[in-house]
Every structure is written in C-alpha cells, then in structure tokens.
C-alpha cells in the first residue's frame, strides 16, 4: 500500500489535501467522496480476478486484507470472483493509498477583563485578566483513497473506474486502512455503476 502523499498521483487526493475538507473525528459523519467513470453501457458479469495496481503487492497478506471488501462488493453485484485464474478476461485492478496532512487550525476566542487608570480613590490602578479559548484543534489527518478499475485483460479496455476517499483524525477508527477501505468499498459500489463523471458525497 502506498503510504506517502507524494506518490498518490491523483487529482482527487491532491484537491482534498489542498482544500482541507471538513473532517469528522471518526470519518463517518463527513462520509466519503466518490467519483465514477463509465460509458453508460451494460457491464457484463462473469469470472473476475482482483489484482493490485502496484504489482509488488501481489500475493501479500496486506493487499488481500485491503482487497477483501472489494471482493465482497463484486460478489454482491453478481461477479464470480476467483483467486486462481490468472488468465481471467475480466480484471479488477485495486489500489489503496493512504497519507496524512495537518488539520487546519481554527482561531480562538479571546476574552479579557481589564481596569483602566484612575477611578479608585487617589490613584491609578490597572488590572487585566485575559486568555484564549480554543475553538478547534489541529493535528494529523489521515486521508485514505480506494481506487478500482474493471477492465478486459486482453486489450486493457476499461469498462468502469471509480475512486472513493475519506478523512479521519489520527487514532480514530477510520484512520486504520482496513477500516477505511471497508467503508470506502461500500460507498464506491453504492448504486453501481453510478453517474459517470460526477463526484458525490456518500455518508
């Protein structure tokens, strides 16, 4: 799994990192940002094999765990997912990318109680008490993106492609790659194949 933002190479991820999207402490309330692309034609269901976008991840336990939610959704939609047929004509190319950014700091509310010179008998006295109440907190935000491309093996023609991403504060349940990928797979394949070219928020 790619872990550094520099390797994301996705306009969707870059846009989120630059914009500083609103982030829930667990990632659930703000939901997932989902974009799908297809030609609006029926997509044949049949035997399909799941392969990693990064070939070096093939056969690793980590990839198998992260790809499991995609396998579950493909089966739900009518595909016969196989792990043994490396020559299957249909291929689901899966990529999971995770990185971090700093949360935007929110300004605090300053309060103060003060006294001016004069006003008390015979002398000038100044008293001041003040402080800042923080309205928000900053800290690392974990950004997770799941991408899936369904294509033909023979000529690499893409029938459907989608990307889903979500954010969570570090330490929250959805900052874990497996937890986030499970949620992202559900969002990505919701109402499959979805409206092509439109980015939606799935909660």
N, C-alpha and C positions, 0 to 999 in steps of 0.2 A: 504494500500500500504506500502510495506517495504521501509524504508527511510534511513537505515544505511548500510554502505558498509559491515560491519561485517556480516550482515545477507544475503548478496547476494548469497553466496554459489555456485557461477558459475565460471567455469574456463574461460569463455568468458569475464565476467566482471573483474575478477582478472587480466587477461592478459592486458586488456586495461588500468587499473589503474596503473599497474607496468610499462607499456611501455610509457605512456604519449603520446597517439596518437595525431596527428595534429588536432587542433580544430578550427572550424570556429566560428566567433563571434555569429552567429545565429544557427550554426549546420547544415545549409542547404548545403553549398558548399562541406563540407567534406563527407556528406552523412551518410548512416547507414551501419554498419557491420552486415551481415545476414548469418546465418548458418541454414540449414535444414537437417532433417534426415527422411528417409522413406525406404521402402523395394522395391520400384520400381514397385509396383502393383497398379492397379486402386483403387482409394479410392471412395467408394460408397457415393453418395449424398442422403440425406434424412432429416428427422427431427433431429435437434441437439439442445442441450441446452448449454448455456455458464455458467460455474461455476468458482469461484475464486480458485486459488491454495491454498490460505490461507482461510480456511473455516470461520474464524472470520469476513471476509469481505463480506460474503454472504448477499445480500439484502441491502447493504449500497449504498447511493447515489454516493459516490466517486467511488466505483467499477463499478456501472452502467455507469458512465460517461467515465471511462477509457476503459471499455469493448465495448462501442458503436462502435468504429472504427473496431474492430474485427468482430462484428456482421455485419456491413456493408460489409466487405470483404467476409465473408462466404456467405451472400446472393448473392453477385455478382458472386460467384463461383458455385452457384446452390443449396446451402443448404436452408432448411426451418428452420430458427431459431425460437425457441419457448421459452417463458419465464415461461410457466405454467406447462409443462410436466416434472416433476421431475424424471420420470421413462424413459425418452428418452434413447434409446440404445446408441446413439452417444452423446459424451460429448466433448466440447471444454474447456479445463482447461486453464485458462488465469492468468498470473502473471505479475505484473508491479512492477519493483524495481527501486528505484532512490537513488543516493548517490552523494557525492562530493569528489573531490580531488583538490590538489593545482596544478595549472599550472606550468610547468617548467619555471624557469627564464631564460631569454636569456641575454648573456653578452652584455655590452655596448661597444661603440666605444669611446676610449679615444683620446682626441686631446689636443695639447698643443703648446704654443708659448713661447719660452724662450730666455734669453740672458745670455751669459757667462761673466766671469770676464775679465777685460781688454778690449781694443778696443776703448773705448772712452777716450778722451784726459785726460791723467793724473790720471785715477782712474779706480777702478774695480767696475762695476755696474752689478748687476744680476736682471733680470726681468723675471717673469714666470707667464703665464696665462694658466690654463688648466681646463678641465671638461670632463664629460662623457655624451654621448648622448645615451639614452636607445634605443635599437633596438626592444624590445618587452616588454610585460607587463605580470605580473603574477597576479594570483587571483584565486578564486574558480572556478572549472569546474564542471558542473552538468552532471552526467552520468545517462542516463535512459535506461533501458532494458525491452523489451516486450518479453514474452515467451508464446507460445501457444502449447498445446498438444491435438491432436484429438485422442480419444480412445473410446473403447467399454465399456459401463458401466458394463456389465455382468462379464467380466473377466479382465478388465483393459488393454486389448491388445492395444498397441499404433500403429495407422496407419500412423501418421505423427507428427513430432515435429519440431518446429523452434524457433529460438531466434534472435532478432534484437536489436541492441543498437546504441546509438548516444550520442555525447557530445555537450555541448553548454556552453558558459560563463554565469555565473550567471547574471540574468537580461535580457538575450536575449530571444526571443520568444520561442525557443525550450528548454529552461530551465524549462518551465512550463510542468508539467507531462501530461496534456491533449493535449497540442500542440504537444509534442514529441511523444506521443502514437499514435496520428492520423497519423503522418508521418511514424512511425515505422510499423504500420499495413499495410500501402500501400507497403512499402519495403519488409516486411516479406512475403506477399502473391503474390508478383510480380512473374509472370511466374510459378505459382503454378503447381506442387509441388516443382519445383526447383531441382537442382542437389544435391543429397544426400551426406552429409559429406564434402561439400566444403563451405568455407567461402568466401563470395563475398562482394564487396562494391557497394551499390545501392545509386545513387545520385538523 
